[in-house]
Amino acid sequence: MKHRSASFDVVIIGAGLAGTTLAGGLARSGKSVALIDIHSVHPREFRGEKFGPEVMTAFEELGWGSTVRDCVSVFDAVRVVHFGRLVETKHERAYSAYYSDLVNGLRSGLPNTIELTIGRVIGIELSSEIQTVRLKDEQEFKSRLVVLATGLGEALLREAGVLRQVVNPRHSLVIGFDMAAHRECFPFVGLTYNPESYKHRTAYLTMFPVGDRMRANLFSYREPNEPWTKAFRANPERELALLMPRLRGHCPNLSVTGPVEIRSMDLVCTTGYDRDGIVLVGDAFQTACPASGTGMFKVATDVKRLASIHIPNWLATPGMSWSKIKAFYSDPVKRECDNASMRSSLRERAINTDSSIVWSLLRSRRYFGRHAYYAQQRTVMALIKLLGASSASKWISSSPPDFPV
């Protein structure tokens, strides 16, 4: 339904993962919410495809648990390979889905009190009291608060007076593709394969089930237009075998089907967000390197803190000035999550690519430290067989040290 003018507690611009989950969480707590997006069906988009139990917990606390479970594949075991050798099997529940399928599933589960509008925002007027959002078709929305959940889009950030600061352009490159064989043909439920050396500027390969397929994500620090990237797109089977020669020992069939999706990611944060009447959520505020695995948890943290604490507090009293909104950006839980994501993003790129003497030494420390650890574990397992489990169990470590850098 089109409204020439309508009023709400909150207008959320962007119905991706962050905007949709926030809209549902607020609506279930009795807030009037308008959700605006330019697409009636979220288009195919190569973004976060796997998440862990902490993100699912956030979905459940926001009332999204059953909807999300209907959209995802669930698996409980991941084989971890270092230096071509299987070193452990992690038993922890994980969830996976194509991003667009997850977002469209969430949209279908929105409460019927949500005002979902398809249109293009062309203007935002902000004040310390009432905000106005105008669409291209002349619809107008007034609200106490505007939430920008526009992901990587910059146009509306500029409209709101917010600036993006690129911390590192083309920070990482992630490649996604489906394996040709049915998921049951693989000798594992899930796999994380760490490269056999650091020379290829590659973080790791992960394989996980999505429906009846086995999905693969390869995280690297390559350039989108370099010859290697073009060669991988043209022949992923050959390039995987060259990049990780021992991979066939763990995944004999490397045949790929369908398109190879490649996404280059800038590491970005924002400045000038100290504005009345508007708050930024998820990637609209700060991006995360996909290789760090922190992106969806960062979004879930933002949404949960806004829906359960900050927005209810702001709406409980008159006005919507920056003096209120700054509480979200200074929230210690959010700040620690954002800072940890940025540290992880910068550290993992440096350990894989930085040729300075400091990072070379740290790289050697991690490489030889892990080699020594796994050699020790093999010795322990041999002792277990020789002496019996009860005598040798005290030497067993449940997981390898991180050898942090």
N, C-alpha and C positions, 0 to 999 in steps of 0.2 A: 504494500500500500504506500502511495506517495503522499507525503505531508508537505504542504506549503511552508508550514512552520510548526515545530513540535518541541517540547521541553522534556528533559530527562535529568536524572542525577548525574549520569556519566555518559559521555559519547566516546566510544572506542573506535579509532580509525585503524583498520587493518585486521582482517579476520583470518590470520594465520594461526599458528600454534599458541602464541602468547595472547593475542587479542581474543580468540575464541574461548580459551580456558578461563581467562579473566572475566569475560562477559558472563559465562555460565556461573562462575563462582559468586559474582556479585548479584546476579539475578536470583539465585537460590537463597541469598540472604535478604531478599526483599527490596533490592535497589532497582530503580528503573534505568534501563540501559539501552542505548542505541549502538548497534554494531554496523560499521560501514566498510565495504570493500568494493573494489572495482570488478571482481569476478564473482559470478553466481556459483560457479564450481571452481574450486582451487585448481589451477593448472598443474601439470606435471612439473615438479621442481625437485632438483637433486639437493637435498639438505639432510639433516640428522635422521638416521634410519634405525638407530639402535639406542636403547637406554636401559638403565639399571633399576634396581628396586627402590632406590631413594627417589627417583623421579615418579615411579608408579605410586609411591606413598603420597607424594604431593598431589597427584591426580585424584587419588581416593579422598584425601582430605578436602578437596574442592568439589567433591560430588561427582567426579568424572570416572570413577573406577570401573563401573560396569560398561560404560560406553567405550572406554579405551581398550578394555579386555576383548571387546567384540571386534576391534580393528587390528589387533596385533598377533604376531606369532610369539610363542613362549618357548624358551629353552633353558636348560639348567646346567649344561656342562660345556666348557670351552677348553680345548687343548691349547697349550702355550708352547711355542717352539722358539728356542734361541739357538743361533749358530747351527741351524739345521737339525737340532736334536730336540725331541719331545722332553720337556723338563717338568711339566706338571699338568694336571687337569683341574681347572678351577670349577668348583661346584657352587654356582651362585645364579639365581634366577635373573634372566634378562629378557627384554622384549624388543620386537623389531617390526617395522612396517615401512612401506614407501611413504615418504613425508606427505605427499598430496592425498594419499588414501587415508592417512591418520587425520589430517585436517578436515577432509570432507566428512569423515565419520563423526568427528567432533561437532561439526556444524549440524549434522542431522540429529544430534542429541541435545541441541540447545533447548532450554526451557521455552515454552510457548509464550512467555512474557517478554522475550527478547525481540526488540525491533531490529531485524536484519535488513539493511538497505544496500542495494547494489547501485553504486554511482561513483563518480570521481569528485573528490574534494578539490575545490579551487580557491578556497579562502578560509582562514581561521582568524578570528578576532578574540584576543585574550584580555582579561581584566581580573581584578581581585575579587569579583563577585560572580558574574555570569559570562560564559564563553559562547561564541557563535561560530558554527561550522556551516559553510555554504557549499553546495554541490553544483556541478555544471548544469544540471537540469532545473536549477533555481530552488530546489528544496533547501530549507534552512533548519538547523537543529540548534537549540539552546540547551545549555547544561551547566551544572555547577563545576564540572571537571571534564577536561579532554585528556584522553590517553592516546599517545602515539605508539602504535604497535606495528609500524610499517616496515620492520626488518631493515634491509639494506637500502631502501629507497631514501633519497636525499631531498626530493622536491618539497615535501611537506615540512621537513626539518628546517629548510631555509625559510619557508613561509612563516614558521613559528619563531624565527630568529635564532635557531640553534645551529651551531657549526660542527662539522665533522673534522676530527683531527686524525690523519692517517699515521699510525704508529709505525707500521711497516707495510708498504705496498706489496702486493703479490706475495704475501707472507707464506702461504702454503698452497698446495695443489692436491685436491682429492679426486680420485677416479672411482666411479661406481659402475658395476656391470653385473649381469646375471650369468651364473654358470649354466651350461647347456643341459647337463644331466639333472634328473630329478633329485631332490634333496636326500632321498633315502639311498641314493647310490654312493654317497660320500661316507668315508670311514670315520666320520666325526659328526657331532651335533653342531659344534661351533669350533672355529680355529682362529688363533692369533699367531701370526708368523712374523717374527722379528728378523730383519735382514741379516745376512751372514757377515756383512761388513758395513762400515759407515760411508764408504766411498761413493755410493750411488745417491746420496741425499734423500734417502727413503726412511720414513719412520717405521711403518709396519703395514702388513696386510691383515685384514680381518674378514672372515667368512662366517655367515650366519643365515639361518633359514628365514625366508619370508614366504608364507603360503607353502606351495609345493616346490618352490625354487630355493637354490642356494645363492645368496647375494654376496658380493664381494665389494669391499671398500679398500682402496690402496691410498695411503696417506704419504705424501712426499713434499719436498721443498724444491720442486722444479718450476721452470717457467712455462706458461701455457703455450707459447709459440716456439719452443725449442724443438729441434729435430726428434729428440727422444719422445716427447709428448705426442707428436704427430705419428711417430712409428708405433707407439702404444695404441693409439686409436685405430690404426690400420690393422694391426696384428697383435692383439693383447696376449694370445697364447704364447707366441714366440718371445715377446718382451718379458712376460712373467718368468719364463724358463731361464732367460738370460740374466734377469735381475736377481732371481732367487734360485740358483741351480739345484738346491736340495729340496725344493718345494714338492717336486713330483714324488718324493719318498713319503710324503704325508698326504698329498692330494694328487693321485695318479692322473686323473682326467682334468686337464686345464681348459677344456673347450668352453668357449664363451658364446652366448647367444644375445641377440638384441643389440641395441645401441650401447656404445661406451660413453658414459656421461662424465664430463670433466668440468670441475669447478675450481676456479682460482679465487683465493680468499685474501682480501686485505684485512690487516689487523687495525681496527678503528675504534676510537673513543670519541666522545662528544664534549664540546665546551659551549658555554652560553646557555645552559639549560636552566639557569636560575630565573625562571619566568613564572609569573602568576598564572594559575588556572590550567596548567598543562604538566603532564608527567610522561616520561619515556620509559618503555619497558622492553626487555630483551635486547635483540640486536640493534634496535633503534638507539639504544644508549651505548652499548659496547659489544663488539663482536668477539668471538672466541675462535681460536684455531681449531678446525675439526679434529686434527690429530691429538689435541689435548683431551678430547672426550668430555669436555666440561660444558658444551653449549646448551644442551637440553636441561641440565641441572641448573645452570645459570638462569634460564628462562623460568623454570619451575620455581626457583627461589624468588625471583622478582614477582611473579604472579601471586604466589602464596602470601608474601609479606604485604602486598598491596591489598589483596582481597580480604585477608583475615585481620589485618591490623590498621594499615594507614588510611585507606579510603573510608572505612567506617568511622574512624576517628575524625577525619576531615569533614565528612558530611554531617557529623553530629553538632557542629557549631557553624555559625554564619561565616561567609567569606571563603575565598580559596586563594589566598595570597602565597607568595613564595615562602613566607615565614612558616607556613604550615607544610608546604610540599617538600621543603628541604629535609624534613625528618626522614623521608624515604631514602634519599641519597646518602644520608649520614647514618642510616640503620646499620649497626655493626654486623649483622648477619649478611645483609646484602653486600656491604663493603668487603668483608672477608671473602665472600664468594667471587665477586668481581676481581679482587686482587689476586686470589689464588688462580683464577682462570688466566689472567694476564701473565702471571709469573710462569705458569705451566706452558703457555703458548710460546713465550720468548725462550724459555729454557730448552724446550724440546727442539726448536729450530736451531739454536746455537750448538747443542750437543751433536747435531747431525750435519751442520754445515760450516761452523765458524772455524777458520784455519789458524787463529791466533794461538800463541803458545799456551795460554791459560786453558782455553777450551780443548786444545789438543791433549794436554795433560789430563784434564777431567774426562775426556773421551777414553783415554787409555785406562784410567782408573776404573771406569765403568766396565770397559771391555774385559780387562784382565780380572777384575773383581768378580764378575759374573762367571767367567771361565773357571776361576778357582772355586767358587761356590758350587757350581754344578759338578766339578770334579770331586769335591768333598761329598756331595750327595750320592754320587755313584759309589764312592767308597763305603758310605754308610749302608746303602742298599746291599752291597756285597757282604758287609758284616751281619746284616739282618739274616741273610740266607745262611751264613756260616754259624752264627751264634744263637739265632732265634730272636723273635721280635721283642720279647720281654727284656733281654739283655741289652739290645741296641737302640731301643725306642727313644731313650733320652737324648740321642744324638740327632734325632730327626727334627728339622725345622719345617713348619707348615707352609711357608712361602719364602721365596728368595728375597734377600735385602735389595733395596732399590738402588744402592750405590748412588745417592743423590748428587746432583751437580749444582 
